[in-house]
């Protein structure tokens, strides 16, 4: 993970990999494993929640909607040893 520019970036990438969704239809699913359709539902509804969870969901949405899922696979291998 040497190419990640600073501590904040590494921490949020780690968190989306090891944190589970705290509520709703996908409760207890790792945030990085949420389907794009669920993330799009948040956007259509009222947007992502405020705070840390919303930031994490928005990041996963950006990664997945831009076809960069391989990033998530690498993160899972790195952080879920």
Secondary structure, DSSP 8 states (H G I E B T S, - for coil): -TTS-SHHHHHHHHHHHH-B--SSTTTTSBGGGS-HHHHHHHHHHT-S-SHHHHHHHHHHHHHHHTT-HHHHHHHHHHH--
